C-alpha cells in the first residue's frame, strides 16, 4: 500500500491532470467577464505566499520540535503543497510530510502526531479567527473540529492498549507551542482573506474582509468531499458564500478560479524546485 501511494505521488500523469483541470476552470470562466485586472490579484498573492509558505511551515515546526531546521520545514512544506494540489482532498500533502519526517529519523507515531497536530491547530485557528472577527461560522464546522479532536483522543487510548509501539515517543506539544501555532494560524487566515479580496477585486467588485472570512469558513464544510483544486465542492461552496456576500455569480466563480489558478505559481516555483533538488541530492539506492 505504501509503495502504491508513493508511485501515485510521483506520477507525472497525475501532475499533468491536476494542472490541466486547474487551468481549464479559469480559462472557461474568465472570458465571460468584461475585464480582469491582475494588480489586485498580485497585491493579494504576495501576503498569501508569505502566509502559506512561511507562517504555515513555522507553525508545523513549532508543533513538531524534532530538531529539524527552519529551512528543512520550509522546503518539505513547499514540496507537500505541490503534491497536495494534484491529489483529491489535498491528501498528498500530508502523506508527503509523513514521508519526509520518517525519512528524517522520526518514528511513525511521532510523524503522525506532528502532521495531525498541525492540521488540528490550523482548523482551530480558522474557527477562532473567524469567530473573533465577528463573522458567522457554521455550527457544523465547530462540531466537526470537536468530533475530530475526540476521535483522535479515542484513537490514542485504543492504540495505547492494542499497539503501544505506534504511539509517539516524544512528548506532545506544550501549551506554549500550541499558542504559538494559533498565532501563526491567525496570520495565515489574514493572508487568505487578502488573496480572496484581491481575486474578487480583479473582477471589478468588492467585498468586506468579514464577509470573505465568513464565506471561507463556510466553504470548509465541503472540504470532506475530495475534488481537484479549483473544481472541488469546497470551491463551489466558496462561490456560493461570495454570492451570499453580494458578489455576482459570474464574478464569484471567476474569483475562486483565479484563486485556484494563482496557487500553482508559488507551488511550482517553490515546491517544484525543492522536489528537483531533493531528488538530485537523494542517495542512490544500493545495488541488489
C-alpha positions as CSV (number, residue, x, y, z in Angstrom):
1,X,0.0,0.0,0.0
2,X,2.8,2.4,0.9
3,X,4.6,1.7,-2.4
4,X,1.4,2.3,-4.3
5,X,0.8,5.7,-2.7
6,X,4.4,6.6,-3.3
7,X,4.1,5.8,-7.0
8,X,0.9,7.8,-7.2
9,X,2.5,10.9,-5.6
10,X,5.4,10.7,-8.1
11,X,3.1,10.1,-11.1
12,X,3.7,12.6,-13.9
13,X,0.2,11.7,-15.3
14,X,-1.4,12.8,-12.0
15,X,0.6,16.0,-12.0
16,X,-0.4,16.9,-15.6
17,X,-4.0,16.0,-15.0
18,X,-4.1,18.3,-11.9
19,X,-2.6,21.2,-13.8
20,X,-5.0,20.8,-16.7
21,X,-8.1,20.7,-14.5
22,X,-6.9,23.7,-12.5
23,X,-6.1,25.7,-15.7
24,X,-9.3,24.8,-17.5
25,X,-11.6,26.2,-14.8
26,X,-10.3,29.8,-15.1
27,X,-9.9,29.5,-18.9
28,X,-13.6,28.7,-19.2
29,X,-14.7,31.3,-16.7
30,X,-12.6,34.4,-17.2
31,X,-13.6,35.1,-20.8
32,X,-17.2,35.8,-19.7
33,X,-16.0,38.8,-17.7
34,X,-15.6,42.2,-19.4
35,X,-12.2,42.7,-17.9
36,X,-9.9,41.2,-15.2
37,X,-7.1,43.3,-13.6
38,X,-4.0,41.4,-12.5
39,X,-2.9,44.0,-10.0
40,X,-5.4,43.3,-7.2
41,X,-4.5,39.6,-7.5
42,X,-0.8,40.3,-7.2
43,X,-1.5,42.5,-4.2
44,X,-3.3,39.6,-2.5
45,X,-1.0,36.9,-3.7
46,X,2.1,38.3,-2.1
47,X,0.9,38.2,1.5
48,X,-0.7,34.8,0.9
49,X,2.6,33.4,-0.3
50,X,4.1,34.6,3.0
51,X,1.3,33.1,5.0
52,X,1.3,29.7,3.1
53,X,5.0,29.1,2.6
54,X,6.4,30.9,5.7
55,X,3.9,31.0,8.5
56,X,2.5,27.6,7.9
57,X,5.8,25.8,7.9
58,X,6.9,27.7,11.0
59,X,3.7,26.6,12.7
60,X,4.4,23.0,11.7
61,X,7.9,23.3,13.1
62,X,6.7,24.8,16.4
63,X,4.4,21.8,16.9
64,X,6.9,19.2,15.8
65,X,10.0,20.0,17.9
66,X,12.2,17.4,16.2
67,X,15.4,19.4,16.0
68,X,15.0,20.0,12.2
69,X,15.9,23.3,10.8
70,X,13.6,26.0,9.6
71,X,14.9,25.5,6.1
72,X,14.1,21.8,6.2
73,X,10.5,22.6,7.2
74,X,10.1,25.4,4.5
75,X,11.3,23.0,1.8
76,X,9.3,20.0,2.9
77,X,6.1,22.1,3.3
78,X,6.5,23.6,-0.2
79,X,7.0,20.2,-1.7
80,X,3.9,18.9,0.1
81,X,1.8,21.7,-1.2
82,X,2.6,21.0,-4.8
83,X,1.8,17.3,-4.3
84,X,-1.4,18.3,-2.4
85,X,-2.6,20.4,-5.4
86,X,-2.6,17.3,-7.7
87,X,-4.3,14.9,-5.2
88,X,-8.0,15.0,-4.2
89,X,-8.7,16.4,-0.8
90,X,-5.0,17.6,-0.6
91,X,-4.2,14.2,0.8
92,X,-0.9,14.1,-1.0
93,X,0.4,17.0,1.2
94,X,0.0,15.0,4.4
95,X,1.4,11.8,3.0
96,X,4.5,13.6,1.7
97,X,5.1,15.3,5.1
98,X,4.8,12.0,6.8
99,X,7.3,10.5,4.4
100,X,9.8,13.4,4.9
101,X,9.5,13.2,8.7
102,X,10.1,9.5,8.8
103,X,12.9,9.9,6.3
104,X,14.5,12.4,8.7
105,X,14.5,9.8,11.5
106,X,11.2,10.3,13.3
107,X,9.1,7.3,14.3
108,X,5.8,6.8,12.6
109,X,3.8,7.7,15.6
110,X,5.7,11.0,16.1
111,X,5.3,11.9,12.4
112,X,1.5,11.3,12.6
113,X,1.2,13.4,15.7
114,X,3.3,16.2,14.0
115,X,1.1,16.4,10.9
116,X,-2.1,15.8,12.9
117,X,-1.4,18.5,15.4
118,X,-0.6,20.9,12.6
119,X,-3.9,20.2,10.9
120,X,-5.9,20.4,14.1
121,X,-4.3,23.7,15.2
122,X,-4.9,25.1,11.7
123,X,-8.6,24.2,12.0
124,X,-8.9,25.6,15.5
125,X,-7.1,28.7,14.3
126,X,-9.6,29.2,11.5
127,X,-12.6,28.7,13.8
128,X,-11.2,31.1,16.4
129,X,-10.1,33.8,13.9
130,X,-13.4,33.8,12.1
131,X,-15.4,33.9,15.3
132,X,-13.1,36.7,16.7
133,X,-13.7,38.7,13.5
134,X,-17.4,38.6,14.2
135,X,-18.3,36.6,11.1
136,X,-20.9,33.8,11.2
137,X,-19.2,30.4,11.4
138,X,-21.4,27.4,10.9
139,X,-22.0,25.3,14.0
140,X,-21.4,22.1,12.0
141,X,-17.8,23.2,11.4
142,X,-17.2,23.7,15.1
143,X,-18.8,20.4,15.9
144,X,-16.6,18.8,13.2
145,X,-13.4,20.1,14.9
146,X,-14.7,18.9,18.2
147,X,-15.5,15.5,16.7
148,X,-12.1,15.1,15.2
149,X,-10.4,16.0,18.5
150,X,-12.5,13.4,20.4
151,X,-11.8,10.8,17.7
152,X,-8.1,11.5,17.9
153,X,-8.2,11.1,21.7
154,X,-10.1,7.9,21.5
155,X,-7.7,6.5,18.9
156,X,-4.7,7.3,21.2
157,X,-6.4,5.4,24.1
158,X,-7.1,2.4,21.9
159,X,-3.6,2.3,20.5
160,X,-2.1,2.6,24.0
161,X,-3.7,-0.8,24.8
162,X,-3.5,-2.5,21.3
163,X,-0.4,-1.1,19.6
164,X,1.7,0.9,22.0
165,X,4.6,0.8,19.6
166,X,2.7,3.1,17.2
167,X,2.3,5.8,19.8
168,X,4.7,8.8,19.7
169,X,7.9,8.5,21.8
170,X,8.2,12.3,22.1
171,X,6.1,14.4,24.4
172,X,3.1,16.2,22.9
173,X,3.4,19.9,22.0
174,X,3.4,22.1,25.2
175,X,0.8,24.9,25.6
176,X,3.3,27.5,24.6
177,X,3.9,25.8,21.3
178,X,0.1,25.5,20.7
179,X,-0.3,29.2,21.4
180,X,2.5,30.0,19.0
181,X,0.8,27.8,16.4
182,X,-2.5,29.5,16.8
183,X,-0.9,32.9,16.4
184,X,0.8,31.8,13.2
185,X,-2.6,30.4,12.1
186,X,-4.2,33.8,12.6
187,X,-1.6,35.4,10.3
188,X,-2.3,32.8,7.7
189,X,-6.0,33.5,7.9
190,X,-5.3,37.1,7.2
191,X,-3.3,36.2,4.2
192,X,-6.2,34.0,2.8
193,X,-8.6,37.0,3.2
194,X,-6.1,39.2,1.3
195,X,-5.9,36.7,-1.5
196,X,-9.7,36.3,-1.8
197,X,-10.2,40.1,-1.7
198,X,-7.6,40.5,-4.4
199,X,-9.2,37.9,-6.6
200,X,-12.7,39.5,-6.2
201,X,-11.1,42.9,-6.8
202,X,-9.6,41.6,-10.0
203,X,-13.2,41.1,-11.4
204,X,-14.1,44.7,-10.6
205,X,-16.1,44.0,-7.5
206,X,-15.5,44.5,-3.8
207,X,-16.3,42.6,-0.6
208,X,-15.6,43.2,3.1
209,X,-12.9,41.2,4.9
210,X,-15.5,39.9,7.4
211,X,-17.7,38.6,4.5
212,X,-14.7,36.9,3.0
213,X,-13.8,35.2,6.2
214,X,-17.4,34.1,6.7
215,X,-17.6,32.7,3.1
216,X,-14.2,30.9,3.5
217,X,-15.2,29.4,6.9
218,X,-18.5,28.2,5.5
219,X,-16.7,26.6,2.5
220,X,-14.6,24.4,4.7
221,X,-17.7,22.3,5.4
222,X,-17.5,20.9,1.9
223,X,-13.8,20.0,2.4
224,X,-14.6,16.5,3.4
225,X,-15.6,15.7,-0.2
226,X,-12.5,15.4,-2.3
227,X,-12.0,17.1,-5.7
228,X,-9.4,18.7,-7.9
229,X,-8.0,22.1,-7.0
230,X,-10.3,24.8,-8.5
231,X,-13.2,22.4,-9.1
232,X,-13.9,20.8,-5.8
233,X,-17.0,21.0,-3.6
234,X,-15.1,23.4,-1.3
235,X,-14.6,25.8,-4.2
236,X,-18.2,25.6,-5.1
237,X,-19.2,26.4,-1.6
238,X,-16.8,29.3,-1.6
239,X,-18.5,30.6,-4.7
240,X,-21.9,30.4,-3.0
241,X,-20.5,32.2,0.1
242,X,-19.2,35.1,-2.0
243,X,-22.6,35.3,-3.8
244,X,-24.3,35.5,-0.4
245,X,-21.9,38.3,0.5
246,X,-23.2,40.3,-2.6
247,X,-20.7,39.3,-5.3
248,X,-22.4,38.5,-8.6
249,X,-22.3,34.8,-9.5
250,X,-20.0,35.2,-12.6
251,X,-17.6,37.3,-10.6
252,X,-17.6,34.9,-7.6
253,X,-16.9,31.9,-9.9
254,X,-14.1,33.8,-11.6
255,X,-12.6,35.0,-8.3
256,X,-12.5,31.4,-7.0
257,X,-11.0,30.2,-10.3
258,X,-8.3,32.9,-10.1
259,X,-7.5,31.9,-6.5
260,X,-7.1,28.3,-7.6
261,X,-5.0,29.2,-10.7
262,X,-2.5,31.5,-8.9
263,X,-1.9,28.9,-6.2
264,X,0.0,26.9,-8.8
265,X,2.6,29.7,-9.3
266,X,4.4,29.5,-5.9
267,X,3.7,25.8,-5.7
268,X,5.5,25.1,-8.9
269,X,8.3,27.6,-8.3
270,X,9.0,26.7,-4.6
271,X,7.8,23.2,-4.3
272,X,8.9,22.1,-7.8
273,X,12.4,23.4,-7.4
274,X,12.7,21.9,-3.9
275,X,11.5,18.5,-5.2
276,X,14.0,18.5,-8.0
277,X,16.8,19.4,-5.6
278,X,15.6,16.7,-3.2
279,X,15.7,14.1,-6.0
280,X,19.1,15.1,-7.2
281,X,20.7,15.1,-3.7
282,X,19.0,11.9,-2.5
283,X,21.4,9.0,-2.1
284,X,21.3,6.4,-4.9
285,X,19.8,3.0,-4.0
286,X,22.3,0.3,-3.2
287,X,22.7,-2.3,-5.9
288,X,21.0,-5.6,-5.4
